Amino acid sequence: MNASLDRRLRPELLVRIVGVAFFAYLFFGFMLLPCLNTLTSIFNVKNAAGERDAFAVIRFFLAGSMSKYVWNSLKLAILLVITVNIVGISIVLLTEYFDIKGARILRLGYMTTMIYSGVALVTGYMFLYANDGILTTALKNAFPNMNGTWFSGFNAVLFTMTFACTSNHALFLRNAIRGIDYNTVEAARNMGARPFKVLWKVVFPTLIPTLFSLTVMTFITGLCAMSAPTLLGYDSINPEIVRLAGSSSADEAFPQARAALLSIILAMFTIVLLTVLSAYERKGHYLSVSKTKAKLQKQKINNPLWNALAHIYAYILFIIYMTPVVMIIIFSFQTYSAIRLKKLDLTKWTLINYFGQQDYEYLTSRGKYKTRVGSISGVFANEATLGGIKLSFILSALAAALACVIVVVACNYMFQKHHKKSGIVLEYALLFPWLLPTILICYSYRTYFNSNDIWYVGNQNLYYAQNVRLLIVMAYTVTKLPFSLRMIKASFYSIDEELEEAARNLGARKIYTFLRVKLPIILPSVLAVFALNFNALFTEYDMSATFASTYGTSYAMVIQAMCREEGLYGYNVNASGRRCASTVFIMLVSGLILYLVYGVGSRDLGERLEIRDRRRKRMERLFGSRKKEGAVKTGI
């Protein structure tokens, strides 16, 4: 009797009970209930007479101007699919398939959007092309009749997002092309097929699954765009949801319900697209290759005209990608006056945009000089910027770590054979946030937890004061669960079941086996997912804007505020310079993380041993030569 009771009260059982209770609490409390509350709020509005009218918001949507936001987002998403695929496919072909001179340098330029994105990227393009931008100012000086506001609205958003959204092509499509069997290409060439016919008939069919996935991802990105439409002045769904979320019924008719309706419309589009993608993937795609797969060799463009045009096109794209990066880096070391006038002065270089403070003296409207102490300040000397960096760093690190811990424990549970049904339910629960747009989850949190009546969070208003930081961490964590699951789950397949069985035969408990056998094997993948999650969240803007609060001002929101407040009443005089320096700082952090993940972290054991061996031999040659020199000098 006591023995059976001890078996039932094993630590593994207690951990399993706590884990199941926590996942149920997480799913129902922070995924399902807030979203259901948003859905029901659409039908709980009251008309002017104070009577409940379930279809008032829907009638308002059909009769008013709300539908234009949906159409604008759809138009952006559809055209973005075309432009991003054209540019994305071309940059991959130019660097991986065709023999283009300087392909390595071109590849680095095309991948710059991976180290800065969101608000940082949009402000970089605005620094060049806005009404007072460098290139626009130069063009207006050359052509006085030119419209200086050309870079705004739909055209500006489409242009910016076209080049910002090719990162997925640079990652996934590049891997797909490098995985093509060269024997199939060579066979087609030997049969007399021309290079472009081989590309169309042999190469592209193998890329269709990847291209289909990228197309769906691009469409959803365009549909849920936030940073570019907000900063460039385009009326799309997400900025309107954030605006309505901060409005009240005294300002306009039932703004919260309208925001909820727009969120649900976004969710419906997302669910339909992901359903189509899943159905397409379930069909399966098979590629016939030779038994001995050959590495793809770059194809030469034999026609001189086409070869020249390809090189010209490649370097034009390179200039478009690199110009914002180069200009931002250079101007981050310029004085505030040079940056505001957009005139490069190579005789004056400064670090004030990074470090230090200076007073600013200006002439008031009354003709008197006034001094603002410390108004000229750098990124690491400005209190607001440093506060945004610290807050974003802490919240992003906590959310990235929490998402990884939850997914690791969940994957370990799912891979236990005797929990197949519950494991499937758990997997779908963790993938649930992928069915909903990020803005819907955040808006649901903002409205649902802005109350003292939610018992399972201790009747605390999570949107009040510093509690909003906990709400941001939870939103960050929930939105990163699906991506973390897909990545970490794949690493569990690399665990040899015999290792676990051997540990079990030696009497090791499951917890001990997990900590000492499984975790060390998957740890590199977990750290990589943590790094990628942190990288994405550190400069995140969409969710932060939804939770706009004095206590929840993230780094990205500080950067955006710099654009609005520059020089106002003598404050934030060098906001543009600090914004440039902030972008450089973001690029350094993101670049370092990507290097650790895709550079050092992607090396296998053989590569690491080879690098260590080369380093050892280099040190032996270096110190060996010094020993010989010392021996010669001493006459030994």
Secondary structure, DSSP 8 states (H G I E B T S, - for coil): -HHHHHHHT-HHHHHHHHHHHHHHHHHIIIIIHHHHHHHHHTT--B-TTS-B-TTHHHHHHHHSSHHHHHHHHHHHHHHHHHHHHHHHHHHHIIIIIB--TTHHHHHHHHGGGGTS-HHHHHHHHHHHHSTT-HHHHHHHHH-TTS-TT-SSHHHHHHHHHHHHTTHHIIIIIHHHHHTS-HHHHHHHHHTT--HHHHIIIIIHHHHHHHHHHHHHHHHHHHHT--HHHHHHT---HHHHHHHHHT--TTTSSSHHHHHHHHHHHHHHHHHHHHHHHHHHHHT-------SS------B---SHHHHHHHHHHHHHHHHHHHHHHHHHHHHTTS-HHHHHHT---TT----TTTS-EEEEEEE-TTS-EEEEEEEEE-TTT-HHHHHHHHHHHHHHHHHHHHHHHHHHHHHHHHTSGGGHHHHHHHHHHHHGGGGS-HHHHHHHHHHHSSSS--GGGTT--TTSTTHHHHHHHHHHHHHHHHHHHHHHHHHHTTS-HHHHHHHHHTT--HHHHIIIIIHHHHHHHHHHHHHHHHHHHHT--HHHHHT--GGG--HHHHHHHHHHHTTGGG-STTHHHHHHHHHHHHHHHHHHHHIIIIIITT--HHHHHHHHHHHHHHHHHHHHHHHHHHHHHHT-
